[in-house]
Amino acid sequence: MASATTAPPSPPADLKRIVAASLIGTTVEWYDFFLYGSAAALVFNKLFFPDSDPLVGTLLSFLTYAVGFAARPLGALVFGHYGDRLGRKKLLVLSLLLMGGATFAIGLLPTHATVGAAAPVLLTTLRLIQGFALGGEWGGAVLLVSEHGDARRRGFWASWPQTGAPAGQLLATGVLSLLTALLSDAAFASWGWRIPFLLSGVLVVVGLWIRLSVDESPVFRQALARAEARRAAPTADAEQLPLVSVLRHHWRDVLVAMGARMAENISYYVITAFILVYATTSAGVSKQTALNAVLVASAVHFAVIPAWGALSDRIGRRPVYLVGAVGVGLWMFPFFSLVDTGDFGGLVLAVTVGLVLHGAMYAPQAAFFSEMFATRMRYSGASIGAQFASVAAGAPAPLIATALLADYDSSTPIALYVIAAALLTVVAVGVAKETRHRDLADVDATTTDREPEQAPAADARAV
């Protein structure tokens, strides 16, 4: 019965502390991740690939950026497995330490001028660690909030860890913008670029202090207790690995999550990372102007995500998500037209509207993906669906966009690329089932070999 399995929602004060812990952690991790992306667009091509043509150097720089995405599925598998076995909190602490340590180490790296070919190798290795950590961070952060709150406002509360992405972007872009404003190009390329990476050490300490203060998810604790009781029974069956359970019970949901990520992931990195290349090389905009535009738009993005999350509680996850996917596709041609003007106001409008529409996909995503999976496979399912998609979506997006620009010297193929991704997302979300009214403990208790909503009775093996 639902009344027997549903964990009571956390008191408001506790829930706010849990949201804060998830938000500070995701902010730090996205700060680290986006800092690399911005640096790849601005200075890494010269510092680590100096013998290449400028545009080729940028492509190589973005290639190391993409390597971080390649490691995210591995992080999703490892963190998802242990997060479903040991709990969300322990794995979130580990992910924060790995990400922060790798980012701090990037700030200490020697460049190509000092150690030659070893420099890009070391850079790529640390980028792999970043990607591995981030692959495990997202699922745990959104689940910790989703599983503490109640279904009525889950979209709103679970959207707050999502604001860690624009908050991290805001922080990373703000620090870089300040440094490029205060330092000459020579000073920034010589040593100034290291400062934002070294600052990560301070942020990690703050994040750990807050994250260590929260409790484990009550929904997870209940599911773990039930699983332990079943294992102690004389006739107990062997418990399946979380990955096996996900592929057996939720393979359709994994495909839906991957499809839903296409437009969200690709559009985001075109709007925030590739734009730094396009605006400075094709539109004649200075680095400072491009960074400032992303800075303003990221602040708006941060503000609208909870609003989109709250709307998904009222009308459903799917309608809000579809608004974002369709909107991003329709916005791409006006987006590049505004950037091409070279006007700061036009650039701000282009990026801001793009990120507002992106937020309509990103905000309900946390609750939407959490509600698809049973508790004892939820970390694995949500992480696998989200992070495997990133390899095909966010990882190559700046590379593909830069290559299209180099080949065609036009923004039209890039706009069509994003529109194709939007169509794929519309199809994926369109065939998905609405999850807004699902209770996470009920999903856990009623999952069998069939889809959760089709099962008439509890099956011990599902959890």
Summary of the structure (lengths in Angstrom):
residues: 463
radius of gyration: 21.7
end to end distance: 15.3
largest distance: 72.8
contacts: 1835
relative contact order: 0.15
helix: 82%
strand: 0%
